[in-house]
Amino acid sequence: MVTPNDLRKGNVVLLQGGPHLVMEVMHRTQGRQAGFVQTTLRNLDTGNSTTAKFRSTDRLEVLDVENRRLEFSYSDADGYHFLDNETYEDVVLPMAFVEDDLRYIVPSASYDILFVDDKPKQVQLPSTVEMKVVESPEGLRGDSASTTLKPARTETDLVVQVPLFVKEGDRIRVSTESGAYLGRA
């Protein structure tokens, strides 16, 4: 059990019967009133975000968390299968845990998976991913006077605006936060 003043971004707390990831922590004080901690929390079971205020006298239970680096293998009706390269254990994440990050999950790439009490709860994407361009129209000759962009579809069906020189088969780096083209890999 910890006090709200000890909460840090990335902690997982038990709140209302479910694990919640601490996304943001702000310490607030108001005039003569006692200070409080305002947090932004994401429910790891449902994916919903909420804000909560805690007084300094409240107690919260922090859950055991572990990040494991797993390689994405394939998907099927059961969910998304990740392989632990050390133990060769197959970890299956349900579609609900992966659907927001689906556009950035590339086969045979490794991702950090957040485990809470030895149960997988969330895929933690890197800041950039490498993807192969599978479809991109040819750039028009003479269109290089300005920074003209064209759409390109990647192997995960993500459509990214890229410069005219990017062709089918090229590998590009894409930001997982904005979905923007960052350069060739």
BABA-829237 format. One line per field, with one value per residue (C-alpha): residue number from 1; residue in one letter; x negated, y, z negated. Coordinates in nm, 2 decimals. Example, Ala and Ser with C-alpha at 12.3 -4.5 7.8 and 13.67 -1.06 7.14 Angstrom:
sekol 1:2
lumke A:S
c1 -1.23:-1.37
c2 -0.45:-0.11
c3 -0.78:-0.71
This chain:
sekol 1:2:3:4:5:6:7:8:9:10:11:12:13:14:15:16:17:18:19:20:21:22:23:24:25:26:27:28:29:30:31:32:33:34:35:36:37:38:39:40:41:42:43:44:45:46:47:48:49:50:51:52:53:54:55:56:57:58:59:60:61:62:63:64:65:66:67:68:69:70:71:72:73:74:75:76:77:78:79:80:81:82:83:84:85:86:87:88:89:90:91:92:93:94:95:96:97:98:99:100:101:102:103:104:105:106:107:108:109:110:111:112:113:114:115:116:117:118:119:120:121:122:123:124:125:126:127:128:129:130:131:132:133:134:135:136:137:138:139:140:141:142:143:144:145:146:147:148:149:150:151:152:153:154:155:156:157:158:159:160:161:162:163:164:165:166:167:168:169:170:171:172:173:174:175:176:177:178:179:180:181:182:183:184:185
lumke M:V:T:P:N:D:L:R:K:G:N:V:V:L:L:Q:G:G:P:H:L:V:M:E:V:M:H:R:T:Q:G:R:Q:A:G:F:V:Q:T:T:L:R:N:L:D:T:G:N:S:T:T:A:K:F:R:S:T:D:R:L:E:V:L:D:V:E:N:R:R:L:E:F:S:Y:S:D:A:D:G:Y:H:F:L:D:N:E:T:Y:E:D:V:V:L:P:M:A:F:V:E:D:D:L:R:Y:I:V:P:S:A:S:Y:D:I:L:F:V:D:D:K:P:K:Q:V:Q:L:P:S:T:V:E:M:K:V:V:E:S:P:E:G:L:R:G:D:S:A:S:T:T:L:K:P:A:R:T:E:T:D:L:V:V:Q:V:P:L:F:V:K:E:G:D:R:I:R:V:S:T:E:S:G:A:Y:L:G:R:A
c1 0.00:-0.13:-0.02:0.09:-0.22:-0.43:-0.25:-0.45:-0.37:-0.38:-0.26:0.03:0.28:0.58:0.89:1.25:1.16:0.94:0.59:0.54:0.22:0.11:0.08:0.03:-0.02:0.03:-0.01:0.24:0.30:0.59:0.56:0.64:0.76:0.54:0.35:0.45:0.31:0.50:0.43:0.52:0.57:0.63:0.83:0.62:0.92:1.15:0.90:1.11:0.93:1.05:0.93:0.93:0.84:0.68:0.62:0.28:0.44:0.57:0.39:0.36:0.24:-0.03:-0.03:-0.34:-0.42:-0.68:-0.77:-0.87:-1.01:-0.81:-0.81:-0.48:-0.42:-0.07:0.30:0.60:0.95:0.80:0.61:0.26:-0.02:-0.35:-0.65:-0.90:-1.23:-1.39:-1.13:-0.95:-0.62:-0.33:-0.15:0.20:0.34:0.71:0.82:0.94:0.58:0.43:0.70:0.57:0.22:0.30:0.16:-0.18:-0.23:-0.45:-0.52:-0.85:-0.91:-0.96:-0.74:-0.73:-0.42:-0.30:-0.22:-0.02:-0.03:-0.17:0.12:0.06:0.25:0.11:-0.13:-0.37:-0.47:-0.81:-0.82:-0.90:-0.84:-0.99:-0.74:-0.75:-0.57:-0.34:-0.16:-0.26:-0.17:-0.46:-0.56:-0.52:-0.83:-0.88:-0.68:-0.99:-0.97:-0.80:-0.77:-0.50:-0.37:-0.19:0.00:-0.17:-0.01:-0.23:-0.22:0.02:0.26:0.16:0.17:-0.12:-0.20:-0.55:-0.78:-0.77:-1.10:-0.95:-0.87:-0.70:-0.93:-1.11:-1.13:-1.02:-1.02:-0.68:-0.60:-0.36:-0.23:-0.13:-0.15:-0.38:-0.66:-1.00:-1.24:-1.37:-1.50
c2 0.00:0.34:0.70:0.90:1.12:0.81:0.74:0.77:0.75:0.38:0.24:0.00:0.04:-0.17:0.06:-0.04:-0.41:-0.37:-0.28:0.08:0.22:0.56:0.79:1.12:1.25:1.61:1.73:2.02:2.25:2.50:2.78:2.66:2.32:2.01:1.91:1.63:1.42:1.43:1.13:1.02:0.64:0.38:0.07:-0.22:-0.45:-0.21:0.05:0.34:0.65:0.84:1.10:1.05:1.26:1.12:1.29:1.24:1.02:0.76:0.43:0.26:-0.09:-0.10:-0.42:-0.62:-0.54:-0.68:-0.58:-0.87:-0.83:-1.07:-1.12:-1.09:-1.42:-1.43:-1.36:-1.59:-1.62:-1.66:-1.33:-1.21:-1.45:-1.33:-1.56:-1.54:-1.60:-1.72:-1.97:-2.03:-1.97:-1.86:-1.56:-1.48:-1.13:-1.08:-0.85:-0.59:-0.54:-0.49:-0.32:0.04:-0.05:-0.28:-0.06:-0.06:-0.43:-0.58:-0.95:-1.08:-0.75:-0.74:-0.54:-0.48:-0.65:-0.53:-0.81:-0.74:-1.03:-1.26:-1.18:-0.99:-0.66:-0.42:-0.38:-0.10:0.03:0.18:0.54:0.43:0.12:0.00:-0.11:-0.22:-0.02:-0.25:0.01:0.35:0.54:0.67:1.03:1.27:1.40:1.77:1.77:1.83:2.21:2.18:1.91:1.72:1.41:1.10:0.82:0.49:0.18:-0.03:-0.40:-0.34:-0.14:0.19:0.47:0.72:1.04:1.00:1.19:1.12:0.92:0.64:0.33:-0.01:-0.24:0.04:0.01:0.33:0.44:0.56:0.74:0.54:0.85:1.05:0.80:1.03:0.93:0.98:0.85:0.55:0.26
c3 0.00:0.09:0.05:0.35:0.31:0.40:0.73:1.05:1.41:1.52:1.19:1.20:0.91:0.80:0.82:0.82:0.85:1.17:1.26:1.37:1.54:1.41:1.71:1.54:1.19:1.07:0.71:0.64:0.35:0.31:0.06:-0.29:-0.19:-0.21:0.10:0.33:0.61:0.94:1.17:1.51:1.51:1.79:1.70:1.84:1.87:2.06:2.20:2.07:1.93:1.63:1.39:1.01:0.71:0.40:0.06:-0.10:-0.36:-0.11:-0.05:0.28:0.37:0.63:0.84:0.95:1.31:1.55:1.91:2.14:2.48:2.71:3.09:3.28:3.46:3.61:3.55:3.56:3.41:3.06:3.07:3.14:3.07:2.93:2.88:2.59:2.75:2.42:2.31:2.64:2.46:2.68:2.52:2.67:2.64:2.71:2.99:2.73:2.60:2.95:3.16:3.10:3.19:3.48:3.75:3.59:3.52:3.78:3.81:3.67:3.48:3.10:2.86:2.49:2.33:1.99:1.75:1.44:1.19:1.46:1.70:2.03:2.03:2.28:2.58:2.54:2.88:2.95:3.06:3.42:3.63:3.96:4.22:4.58:4.85:5.05:5.26:5.37:5.69:5.90:5.84:6.13:6.29:6.23:5.91:5.70:5.67:5.33:5.07:5.24:5.07:5.20:5.01:4.95:4.80:4.57:4.49:4.20:4.43:4.27:4.52:4.47:4.66:4.80:5.04:5.41:5.41:5.19:5.40:5.35:5.16:4.97:4.59:4.40:4.04:3.91:3.58:3.36:3.19:3.50:3.79:3.98:4.21:4.05:4.32:4.50:4.30
